[in-house]
């Protein structure tokens, strides 16, 4: 069965700074727009949940048909959001933790302006490799 996964990093100002379709399902432009819409709609739920818990991994915060939105909130209120159809919660948590580590390395780069789009091909390659490994 082909898996669907869309990963996005949203800054604390609700601006998407990184997006990737990381699933093995056939990619359609219409589906990509739908995935973005579902993730954007889940931002309000994430904002409410982030203030009620001290956990960084918020697990499944929203559902749309058979798709689930899982979220990891960093200490700086950057949201790592994954839209997926799998039930591998441990793999998703590990994926988020390793991507968070990559994101911190990007933030430590003196040439990166926090809140701007992440355009690094190295970052993109690593995220896609982690998605293949864990999702």
Buried (B, 14 or more C-beta within 10 A) or exposed (E): EEBBBBBBBBBEEEEBBBBBBBBEEEEEEEBEEBBBEBBBEBBEBBEEBBEEEEEBBBBEBBEBEEBBBBBBBBEEBBBBBBBBBBEEEEBBBBBBBBBBEBBEBBEEEEEBEEEEEBEBEEBBEBBBEBBEEBB
